Amino acid sequence: MTIYAVGDLQGCLEPLLCLLEKVNFDPREDQLWAAGDVVNRGPQSLETLRYVKSLGPAFRMVLGNHDLHLLAASRGIKRLNPKDTLQEILDASDRDELLDWLQQQPLLISAHGYVMVHAGIPPHWDLPTAQFMASKVEAVLHSRENANLFFENMYGNDPSSWSELQSEAVQLRTITNYFTRMRFCNTRGELELNAKNEAKQAPAGFTAWYTDPQRKTAKEKIIFGHWAALNGKVSENNLYPLDTGCVWGGRLRLMNLSTSHYTHCKCS
C-alpha cells in the first residue's frame, strides 16, 4: 500500500483527479490522506466532498476551519460568507449523509510515522498532549447532544491561549483554533490569529508556530496545510507543508509518504 497526503482541496476536484491519475492511485491498494479544508472557495465543493467520501477506507482526513464552518452553517449557527461555495452542499439531497460523515472526522492523525493536522501543533504541546487535546474536541463533535453547543461557541480569537481555568466551551474553542487556524504563536502558546502573511513577516512577539526553538514536537514528522502564503516551503526538518494555494491559482500538492516525493497539478 502506498499512502499519499494532499493539501487543502477547497472544492478543487479536477486537480485532485489529475494528481491521482499521475501517481496511478488505486483505492483498492492505496490510501489518500487530506490535510483538511476539503471544501469551500473552490468550484466543486459538493463534488469534492462526495468523491472523498466515496473512497471509503482508502481515504482519511483531518478537519480544517472551512470544514468546521460548513458544519456550523448547516445548523444555522453561522451565516455563509459571500465568498463561500457551500450552498450547493446545504441544498443537496444527500447533505445529511455527507455532513454526518464529515463531522466524524478527527483533528489529528498519527500513523505510519507521521502526524497530520490542518494548521499545526502549538510549540508548548508534545504529541501526547496534542492527541489528548484533539480527542476532547472529537468527543464533542461525535456527540449529537453536545455538538450544537460546540459550534455555537467555536468562533472567535479569544482567549489567545488554553488554560485549565477556562470553561469547557472556551477550552474547546482554543484547542480548535490551535489545530485549524494557527499560523503565528509564541512559546507560551499565545496565538496571533489575524496575520496571514509569510512566516518571516511575523507580528512582533510571535513566530511561525514551527520555528519556535523550544517546540516540543520538533522530532515528529508533521504534515499540515492551511498556510498558503508559505507556498509549501519551510527550512525546518520534519515538516511537510502541503497547502500550495491551489484555490488561489496555485498548484495542488500530493506527497508520497514512503518517499517524501511531491507531485503537483495546476488548478485550472
Backbone as numpy.savetxt, mean C-alpha at the origin, in Angstrom:
# Nx Ny Nz CAx CAy CAz Cx Cy Cz
7.75 -22.23 -8.27 6.90 -21.02 -8.27 7.78 -19.78 -8.27
7.44 -18.83 -9.13 8.09 -17.53 -9.14 7.13 -16.51 -8.55
7.63 -15.70 -7.64 6.81 -14.65 -7.02 7.25 -13.31 -7.59
6.27 -12.55 -8.04 6.51 -11.21 -8.55 5.78 -10.21 -7.66
6.36 -9.03 -7.50 5.71 -7.95 -6.77 5.57 -6.76 -7.69
4.41 -6.11 -7.64 4.14 -4.98 -8.53 3.81 -3.75 -7.70
4.14 -2.58 -8.26 3.86 -1.32 -7.57 2.42 -0.90 -7.68
2.14 0.33 -7.32 0.78 0.85 -7.25 0.09 0.77 -8.61
-0.94 -0.05 -8.69 -1.67 -0.22 -9.96 -2.59 0.96 -10.21
-3.31 1.38 -9.21 -4.22 2.52 -9.28 -5.13 2.48 -10.51
-5.66 1.31 -10.77 -6.61 1.18 -11.87 -5.98 1.14 -13.25
-4.68 0.86 -13.33 -4.00 0.77 -14.63 -3.83 -0.70 -15.01
-4.89 -1.29 -15.54 -4.88 -2.72 -15.82 -4.01 -3.07 -17.02
-4.06 -2.29 -18.09 -3.33 -2.65 -19.30 -1.82 -2.76 -19.07
-1.18 -1.84 -18.36 0.25 -2.03 -18.08 0.54 -3.27 -17.26
-0.36 -3.62 -16.35 -0.17 -4.84 -15.57 -0.20 -6.07 -16.47
-1.18 -6.14 -17.36 -1.26 -7.27 -18.27 -0.04 -7.33 -19.18
0.47 -6.16 -19.57 1.69 -6.08 -20.37 2.87 -6.70 -19.61
3.01 -6.34 -18.35 4.10 -6.87 -17.53 3.99 -8.38 -17.36
2.80 -8.84 -17.06 2.62 -10.27 -16.82 2.89 -11.08 -18.08
2.57 -10.51 -19.23 2.89 -11.17 -20.50 4.40 -11.20 -20.72
5.08 -10.12 -20.38 6.53 -10.06 -20.56 7.26 -11.16 -19.78
6.77 -11.47 -18.58 7.46 -12.46 -17.73 6.81 -13.83 -17.82
5.85 -13.99 -18.74 5.15 -15.26 -18.90 4.52 -15.74 -17.59
3.86 -14.83 -16.91 3.21 -15.15 -15.64 2.13 -16.19 -15.84
2.18 -17.22 -15.00 1.20 -18.31 -15.05 0.58 -18.45 -13.67
-0.69 -18.05 -13.50 -1.30 -18.11 -12.16 -1.41 -19.52 -11.60
-1.24 -20.52 -12.44 -1.26 -21.91 -11.94 0.06 -22.28 -11.27
1.11 -21.52 -11.61 2.45 -21.83 -11.10 3.07 -20.68 -10.30
2.73 -19.44 -10.65 3.38 -18.26 -10.09 2.45 -17.52 -9.13
3.01 -16.50 -8.49 2.23 -15.68 -7.58 2.57 -14.21 -7.81
1.55 -13.36 -7.69 1.71 -11.92 -7.86 1.36 -11.23 -6.55
2.28 -10.38 -6.07 2.03 -9.54 -4.92 1.84 -8.10 -5.39
0.96 -7.35 -4.73 0.75 -5.94 -5.07 0.95 -5.10 -3.81
1.69 -4.00 -3.95 2.07 -3.17 -2.82 1.02 -2.12 -2.47
-0.25 -2.43 -2.69 -1.33 -1.53 -2.29 -1.70 -0.52 -3.36
-2.83 0.16 -3.11 -3.42 1.10 -4.07 -3.66 0.41 -5.42
-4.43 -0.64 -5.40 -4.76 -1.31 -6.65 -5.79 -0.51 -7.45
-6.49 0.42 -6.77 -7.54 1.19 -7.43 -7.30 2.68 -7.26
-8.03 3.46 -8.08 -8.20 4.92 -7.99 -7.18 5.70 -8.82
-7.72 6.74 -9.44 -7.02 7.71 -10.28 -6.76 7.19 -11.69
-6.67 5.90 -11.88 -6.47 5.33 -13.21 -7.78 5.04 -13.91
-7.74 4.58 -15.18 -8.95 4.47 -15.99 -9.75 3.19 -15.80
-9.19 2.18 -15.13 -9.87 0.88 -15.06 -9.86 0.32 -13.63
-10.32 1.11 -12.69 -10.32 0.65 -11.30 -11.19 -0.59 -11.12
-12.38 -0.59 -11.68 -13.26 -1.75 -11.54 -12.65 -2.98 -12.18
-12.17 -2.85 -13.40 -11.60 -4.00 -14.12 -10.34 -4.52 -13.41
-9.56 -3.61 -12.86 -8.35 -4.02 -12.15 -8.70 -4.81 -10.90
-9.65 -4.32 -10.13 -10.06 -5.01 -8.91 -10.63 -6.38 -9.24
-11.44 -6.45 -10.27 -11.99 -7.76 -10.67 -10.87 -8.71 -11.10
-9.90 -8.19 -11.83 -8.84 -9.06 -12.34 -8.00 -9.63 -11.21
-7.53 -8.78 -10.30 -6.64 -9.30 -9.26 -7.41 -10.27 -8.35
-8.67 -9.99 -8.09 -9.46 -10.92 -7.29 -9.61 -12.26 -8.00
-9.74 -12.21 -9.33 -9.95 -13.45 -10.09 -8.74 -14.38 -10.05
-7.57 -13.84 -9.68 -6.36 -14.67 -9.62 -6.38 -15.63 -8.45
-7.28 -15.42 -7.52 -7.40 -16.34 -6.39 -6.12 -16.42 -5.57
-5.69 -17.63 -5.21 -4.49 -17.78 -4.37 -3.19 -17.37 -5.06
-3.25 -17.09 -6.36 -2.05 -16.61 -7.07 -1.81 -15.13 -6.82
-2.69 -14.47 -6.05 -2.55 -13.04 -5.82 -2.56 -12.73 -4.33
-1.63 -11.86 -3.91 -1.61 -11.33 -2.55 -1.38 -9.82 -2.63
-1.91 -9.08 -1.68 -1.74 -7.64 -1.68 -1.76 -7.13 -0.25
-1.26 -5.90 -0.08 -1.47 -5.15 1.14 -2.34 -3.95 0.81
-3.05 -3.46 1.78 -3.94 -2.33 1.57 -3.16 -1.02 1.52
-3.55 -0.16 0.59 -3.00 1.19 0.51 -4.06 2.21 0.88
-3.68 3.47 0.94 -4.62 4.51 1.33 -5.79 4.65 0.36
-5.54 4.43 -0.93 -6.65 4.53 -1.89 -7.62 3.36 -1.75
-7.12 2.19 -1.42 -8.00 1.04 -1.19 -8.89 1.29 0.03
-8.31 1.82 1.09 -9.08 2.12 2.30 -10.08 3.25 2.04
-9.69 4.21 1.21 -10.61 5.30 0.85 -11.84 4.75 0.13
-11.63 3.80 -0.75 -12.76 3.16 -1.44 -13.70 2.51 -0.43
-13.14 1.79 0.53 -13.97 1.09 1.51 -14.75 2.09 2.37
-14.12 3.21 2.74 -14.83 4.23 3.51 -15.93 4.88 2.68
-15.63 5.17 1.41 -16.63 5.79 0.53 -17.82 4.86 0.30
-17.56 3.57 0.24 -18.65 2.61 0.00 -19.65 2.58 1.14
-19.22 3.05 2.31 -20.11 3.11 3.48 -20.73 4.49 3.65
-20.45 5.40 2.75 -20.98 6.75 2.86 -20.27 7.59 3.90
-19.12 7.10 4.40 -18.38 7.82 5.43 -17.58 8.97 4.84
-17.11 8.80 3.63 -16.33 9.83 2.94 -16.86 10.00 1.53
-17.04 11.23 1.10 -17.47 11.49 -0.27 -16.27 11.35 -1.20
-16.55 10.93 -2.42 -15.49 10.81 -3.40 -14.96 12.18 -3.79
-13.67 12.25 -4.08 -13.04 13.46 -4.57 -13.24 13.57 -6.08
-13.15 14.76 -6.64 -13.34 14.91 -8.09 -12.38 14.06 -8.92
-11.17 13.82 -8.40 -10.18 13.04 -9.14 -10.32 11.53 -8.95
-11.19 11.11 -8.07 -11.37 9.67 -7.82 -12.00 8.98 -9.03
-11.60 7.75 -9.27 -12.21 6.95 -10.34 -12.79 5.68 -9.74
-13.62 5.86 -8.73 -14.13 4.74 -7.95 -15.63 4.53 -8.11
-16.32 5.46 -8.73 -17.77 5.37 -8.80 -18.22 4.11 -9.53
-17.47 3.72 -10.55 -17.83 2.52 -11.31 -17.85 1.28 -10.42
-16.93 1.23 -9.47 -16.94 0.11 -8.51 -18.18 0.18 -7.63
-18.48 1.37 -7.14 -19.62 1.53 -6.24 -20.95 1.23 -6.94
-20.98 1.37 -8.26 -22.20 1.11 -9.02 -22.26 -0.32 -9.58
-21.21 -1.10 -9.42 -21.13 -2.42 -10.04 -22.06 -3.42 -9.36
-22.56 -4.35 -10.15 -23.45 -5.38 -9.62 -22.76 -6.29 -8.62
-21.44 -6.43 -8.76 -20.67 -7.29 -7.86 -19.89 -6.48 -6.82
-20.32 -5.26 -6.54 -19.57 -4.39 -5.64 -19.40 -5.00 -4.26
-20.44 -5.60 -3.71 -20.35 -6.14 -2.35 -19.33 -7.27 -2.27
-19.32 -8.12 -3.27 -18.34 -9.21 -3.31 -16.92 -8.66 -3.41
-16.73 -7.67 -4.27 -15.41 -7.08 -4.44 -14.94 -6.37 -3.19
-15.83 -5.59 -2.58 -15.45 -4.81 -1.40 -15.23 -5.70 -0.18
-16.04 -6.74 -0.03 -15.82 -7.67 1.08 -14.47 -8.34 0.96
-14.12 -8.72 -0.26 -12.80 -9.34 -0.50 -11.69 -8.35 -0.19
-11.83 -7.12 -0.65 -10.78 -6.12 -0.44 -10.57 -5.85 1.04
-11.64 -5.82 1.78 -11.55 -5.50 3.21 -10.83 -6.59 4.00
-10.73 -7.78 3.46 -10.05 -8.89 4.14 -8.54 -8.88 3.92
-8.05 -7.96 3.11 -6.61 -7.95 2.79 -5.82 -7.34 3.94
-4.54 -7.73 4.10 -3.73 -7.26 5.23 -3.05 -5.93 4.98
-2.43 -5.40 6.01 -1.60 -4.21 5.91 -0.13 -4.57 5.72
0.24 -5.77 6.08 1.65 -6.19 6.03 1.72 -7.66 5.66
2.64 -7.99 4.79 2.94 -9.38 4.44 4.42 -9.63 4.74
4.71 -10.70 5.43 6.09 -11.13 5.69 6.20 -12.59 5.28
6.91 -12.83 4.17 7.02 -14.19 3.64 8.17 -14.25 2.65
8.74 -15.45 2.52 9.79 -15.70 1.53 10.96 -14.72 1.65
11.25 -14.30 2.88 12.39 -13.43 3.11 12.15 -11.97 2.85
10.91 -11.58 2.53 10.58 -10.18 2.26 9.45 -9.71 3.17
9.41 -8.41 3.37 8.29 -7.76 4.03 7.70 -6.77 3.04
6.38 -6.78 2.90 5.73 -5.85 1.99 4.69 -5.02 2.75
4.79 -3.70 2.59 3.81 -2.75 3.13 3.56 -1.72 2.03
2.53 -0.92 2.22 2.25 0.08 1.18 3.21 1.26 1.26
3.28 1.92 2.42 4.08 3.14 2.53 5.42 2.90 3.22
5.44 2.14 4.29 6.68 1.90 5.00 6.45 1.42 6.42
7.53 1.31 7.17 7.50 0.93 8.58 8.27 2.01 9.34
7.67 2.65 10.35 8.36 3.73 11.05 9.67 3.25 11.68
10.65 4.12 11.75 11.99 3.68 12.17 12.08 3.13 13.58
11.15 3.52 14.47 11.24 3.06 15.86 10.56 1.71 16.09
10.00 1.09 15.05 9.39 -0.23 15.17 10.30 -1.29 14.55
10.48 -2.41 15.26 11.10 -3.57 14.64 10.00 -4.37 13.95
10.37 -5.44 13.26 9.37 -6.20 12.50 8.29 -6.81 13.38
8.63 -7.46 14.51 7.55 -8.00 15.36 6.57 -6.93 15.82
7.07 -5.74 16.14 6.17 -4.65 16.55 5.28 -4.24 15.38
5.86 -4.12 14.19 5.07 -3.76 13.01 4.00 -4.81 12.73
4.34 -6.07 12.85 3.36 -7.14 12.62 2.23 -7.07 13.64
2.58 -6.80 14.89 1.56 -6.69 15.93 0.64 -5.51 15.66
1.22 -4.37 15.30 0.41 -3.18 15.03 -0.50 -3.40 13.82
0.03 -4.02 12.78 -0.80 -4.31 11.60 -1.96 -5.23 11.96
-1.69 -6.19 12.81 -2.74 -7.15 13.18 -3.88 -6.48 13.94
-3.58 -5.42 14.68 -4.63 -4.69 15.40 -5.62 -4.07 14.43
-5.10 -3.45 13.37 -5.98 -2.84 12.37 -6.72 -3.92 11.58
-6.00 -4.96 11.21 -6.62 -6.04 10.42 -7.77 -6.69 11.18
-7.62 -6.87 12.49 -8.69 -7.48 13.27 -9.96 -6.65 13.24
-9.81 -5.33 13.28 -10.97 -4.45 13.23 -11.59 -4.45 11.83
-10.74 -4.43 10.81 -11.25 -4.48 9.44 -12.04 -5.75 9.17
-11.61 -6.83 9.75 -12.26 -8.12 9.52 -13.51 -8.30 10.37
-13.79 -7.34 11.22 -14.95 -7.41 12.11 -16.07 -6.55 11.55
-17.18 -7.16 11.22 -18.31 -6.39 10.69 -18.86 -5.41 11.73
-18.72 -5.74 13.00 -19.26 -4.89 14.06 -18.44 -3.62 14.25
-17.11 -3.71 14.06 -16.24 -2.59 14.40 -15.68 -1.83 13.19
-15.88 -2.36 12.00 -15.26 -1.75 10.82 -15.77 -0.33 10.57
-17.07 -0.10 10.72 -17.61 1.23 10.47 -16.99 2.28 11.39
-16.82 1.93 12.66 -16.21 2.86 13.60 -14.77 3.17 13.20
-14.06 2.16 12.70 -12.70 2.39 12.23 -12.69 3.40 11.09
-13.53 3.20 10.08 -13.54 4.10 8.93 -13.99 5.50 9.31
-14.90 5.63 10.26 -15.35 6.94 10.72 -14.21 7.74 11.35
-13.23 7.04 11.92 -12.12 7.70 12.60 -10.81 7.62 11.83
-10.82 7.10 10.60 -9.58 6.82 9.88 -8.90 8.07 9.35
-9.66 9.08 8.94 -9.08 10.23 8.27 -8.49 11.23 9.27
-7.36 11.82 8.90 -6.76 12.87 9.73 -5.28 12.67 9.93
-4.55 13.77 10.11 -3.10 13.73 10.29 -2.68 13.68 11.75
-3.60 13.93 12.64 -3.28 13.96 14.07 -3.84 12.74 14.77
-3.12 12.27 15.80 -1.83 12.74 16.29 -0.69 12.31 15.35
0.47 12.89 15.55 1.59 12.61 14.64 2.31 11.31 14.98
2.04 10.73 16.16 2.70 9.49 16.55 1.79 8.67 17.44
2.10 7.39 17.53 1.30 6.45 18.31 1.67 6.53 19.78
0.66 6.39 20.66 0.91 6.39 22.09 -0.04 5.41 22.78
0.44 4.78 23.84 -0.41 3.89 24.62 -1.55 4.64 25.31
-1.41 5.95 25.46 -2.40 6.76 26.17 -3.57 7.14 25.28
-3.46 6.90 23.98 -4.53 7.28 23.05 -5.69 6.28 23.13
-6.84 6.74 22.71 -7.98 5.82 22.58 -7.68 4.82 21.47
-8.40 3.71 21.46 -8.15 2.69 20.44 -8.39 3.24 19.04
-9.43 4.04 18.87 -9.73 4.58 17.54 -8.59 5.46 17.04
-8.02 6.26 17.93 -6.91 7.13 17.54 -5.66 6.32 17.26
-5.40 5.31 18.08 -4.26 4.43 17.83 -4.36 3.78 16.46
-5.54 3.31 16.11 -5.72 2.63 14.82 -5.50 3.60 13.66
-5.94 4.85 13.81 -5.71 5.84 12.76 -4.21 6.09 12.58
-3.48 6.20 13.69 -2.05 6.45 13.60 -1.32 5.28 12.97
-1.67 4.07 13.36 -1.07 2.88 12.75 -1.33 2.86 11.25
-2.56 3.16 10.87 -2.92 3.17 9.45 -2.14 4.23 8.70
-1.94 5.38 9.30 -1.14 6.43 8.66 0.30 5.99 8.45
0.87 5.28 9.42 2.23 4.76 9.25 2.32 3.84 8.04
1.42 2.88 7.98 1.52 1.85 6.96 1.06 2.29 5.57
0.17 3.27 5.50 -0.42 3.59 4.19 -0.18 5.01 3.70
0.34 5.92 4.56 0.50 7.31 4.12 1.90 7.88 4.37
2.70 7.23 5.15 3.98 7.78 5.60 4.96 7.98 4.45
5.63 9.11 4.50 6.83 9.37 3.69 7.94 9.88 4.61
7.65 10.97 5.31 8.66 11.57 6.19 8.30 11.34 7.66
9.34 11.09 8.44 9.17 10.68 9.83 10.43 11.06 10.59
10.37 11.11 11.92 11.61 11.29 12.68 11.85 10.06 13.56
12.96 10.05 14.26 13.36 8.88 15.04 12.33 8.52 16.10
11.60 9.50 16.60 10.59 9.26 17.64 9.29 8.72 17.05
9.24 8.61 15.73 8.03 8.11 15.10 6.99 9.16 14.82
7.37 10.43 14.87 6.44 11.51 14.55 6.36 11.69 13.04
5.16 11.78 12.52 4.92 11.84 11.09 4.78 13.27 10.58
5.23 13.48 9.36 4.93 14.70 8.60 4.22 14.22 7.34
2.92 14.47 7.28 2.10 13.85 6.24 1.70 14.79 5.11
2.20 16.01 5.12 1.83 16.96 4.07 2.78 16.93 2.88
4.07 16.74 3.13 5.07 16.77 2.06 5.02 15.50 1.22
5.10 15.67 -0.11 5.08 14.53 -1.03 6.25 14.57 -2.00
7.24 15.40 -1.70 8.34 15.61 -2.62 9.40 14.52 -2.48
10.53 14.71 -3.14 11.61 13.74 -3.10 12.19 13.62 -1.70
12.85 12.49 -1.45 13.39 12.23 -0.12 14.40 13.28 0.31
15.20 13.77 -0.62 16.23 14.74 -0.27 15.66 16.11 0.07
14.37 16.32 -0.15 13.71 17.58 0.16 12.83 17.45 1.39
13.35 16.76 2.39 12.59 16.50 3.61 12.31 17.79 4.37
11.13 17.89 4.98 10.86 19.05 5.84 11.84 19.09 7.02
12.07 20.27 7.56 13.01 20.43 8.67 12.63 19.54 9.84
13.61 18.81 10.36 13.38 17.94 11.50 12.93 16.54 11.15
12.77 16.26 9.85 12.29 14.95 9.41 13.22 14.38 8.33
13.14 13.07 8.15 13.85 12.41 7.06 12.90 11.42 6.42
13.26 10.94 5.25 12.52 9.80 4.68 12.55 8.68 5.71
11.43 8.00 5.89 11.33 7.01 6.97 12.45 5.99 6.92
12.94 5.65 5.72 13.91 4.57 5.57 15.36 5.03 5.73
15.60 6.35 5.83 16.97 6.84 5.95 17.40 7.07 7.39
16.50 6.92 8.33 16.85 7.15 9.72 17.96 6.18 10.14
19.09 6.68 10.67 20.22 5.80 11.01 19.91 4.81 12.11
18.84 5.02 12.87 18.48 4.11 13.94 17.30 3.20 13.56
16.98 3.16 12.30 15.82 2.36 11.88 15.99 0.88 12.26
14.99 0.34 12.92 15.09 -1.00 13.49 14.83 -2.11 12.48
14.37 -1.75 11.29 14.13 -2.78 10.26 15.16 -2.71 9.15
16.32 -2.15 9.43 17.33 -1.94 8.39 17.80 -3.26 7.76
17.70 -4.35 8.49 18.17 -5.64 7.96 17.06 -6.42 7.25
15.84 -5.90 7.28 14.72 -6.56 6.60 14.67 -6.11 5.14
14.29 -7.02 4.26 14.07 -6.68 2.86 12.63 -6.18 2.71
12.49 -4.87 2.48 11.17 -4.26 2.51 10.76 -3.80 1.11
9.63 -4.31 0.67 8.99 -3.90 -0.58 7.92 -2.87 -0.22
7.91 -1.75 -0.93 6.89 -0.73 -0.64 6.55 0.05 -1.91
5.45 0.76 -1.85 5.00 1.60 -2.96 4.78 3.02 -2.48
3.67 3.62 -2.88 3.14 4.87 -2.34 3.88 6.13 -2.75
5.20 6.09 -2.89 5.99 7.32 -3.03 6.48 7.46 -4.46
5.62 7.97 -5.33 5.94 8.06 -6.76 7.11 9.00 -7.02
7.29 10.01 -6.15 8.37 10.98 -6.37 9.76 10.35 -6.27
9.86 9.19 -5.64 11.15 8.49 -5.59 11.53 7.92 -6.94
10.54 7.70 -7.79 10.75 7.09 -9.10 11.50 5.76 -9.00
11.24 5.05 -7.92 11.84 3.72 -7.75 13.30 3.73 -7.39
13.83 4.86 -6.89 15.26 4.97 -6.62 15.53 5.31 -5.16
16.28 4.45 -4.48 16.80 4.72 -3.15 18.24 4.22 -3.10
19.05 4.79 -2.24 20.45 4.37 -2.15 20.69 3.37 -1.03
19.72 3.19 -0.14 19.87 2.27 0.98 19.68 0.82 0.54
20.31 -0.10 1.27 20.19 -1.53 0.98 18.86 -2.08 1.49
18.47 -3.22 0.94 17.30 -3.98 1.40 15.97 -3.24 1.22
15.93 -2.30 0.30 14.70 -1.57 0.03 14.33 -1.71 -1.44
13.05 -1.96 -1.69 12.58 -2.20 -3.05 11.36 -1.33 -3.32
11.59 -0.08 -3.75 10.48 0.84 -4.02 9.85 0.54 -5.38
8.56 0.28 -5.38 7.91 -0.18 -6.61 6.98 0.83 -7.25
6.71 1.95 -6.58 5.84 2.95 -7.19 6.66 3.84 -8.10
6.53 3.64 -9.40 7.25 4.46 -10.38 6.28 5.34 -11.18
5.15 5.68 -10.55 4.25 6.69 -11.10 3.53 6.31 -12.37
3.11 5.07 -12.48 2.42 4.65 -13.71 1.20 5.50 -13.99
0.39 5.75 -12.98 -0.86 6.49 -13.19 -0.60 7.95 -13.57
0.62 8.43 -13.31 0.97 9.81 -13.66 1.76 9.88 -14.96
1.71 8.83 -15.75 2.40 8.83 -17.03 3.75 8.15 -17.01
4.12 7.58 -15.86 5.39 6.86 -15.75 5.25 5.40 -16.17
6.07 4.56 -15.56 6.05 3.13 -15.89 5.52 2.34 -14.70
5.00 1.15 -14.98 4.63 0.22 -13.92 5.80 -0.73 -13.71
6.15 -0.98 -12.45 7.33 -1.79 -12.13 6.92 -3.12 -11.53
7.55 -4.18 -12.03 7.36 -5.55 -11.54 8.71 -6.08 -11.09
8.74 -6.73 -9.93 9.99 -7.26 -9.39 9.89 -8.76 -9.21
10.91 -9.47 -9.68 11.04 -10.91 -9.44 11.71 -11.08 -8.09
11.03 -11.67 -7.11 11.59 -11.78 -5.77 12.79 -12.71 -5.72
12.90 -13.63 -6.63 14.02 -14.57 -6.61 15.31 -13.92 -7.09
15.19 -12.99 -8.02 16.38 -12.39 -8.65 16.54 -10.90 -8.35
15.50 -10.27 -7.78 15.45 -8.82 -7.57 15.50 -8.04 -8.89
15.19 -8.72 -9.99 15.20 -8.07 -11.31 13.89 -7.33 -11.53
14.00 -6.10 -12.08 12.83 -5.29 -12.37 12.45 -5.39 -13.85
11.15 -5.43 -14.10 10.60 -5.32 -15.43 9.63 -4.15 -15.43
9.63 -3.38 -16.51 8.77 -2.20 -16.57 7.89 -2.22 -17.81
6.76 -1.52 -17.68 5.88 -1.35 -18.83 5.30 0.06 -18.75
5.31 0.76 -19.85 4.85 2.15 -19.90 3.33 2.18 -19.85
2.80 3.13 -19.07 1.36 3.33 -19.01 0.93 4.07 -20.28
-0.05 3.53 -20.98 -0.52 4.14 -22.23 -1.46 5.29 -21.95
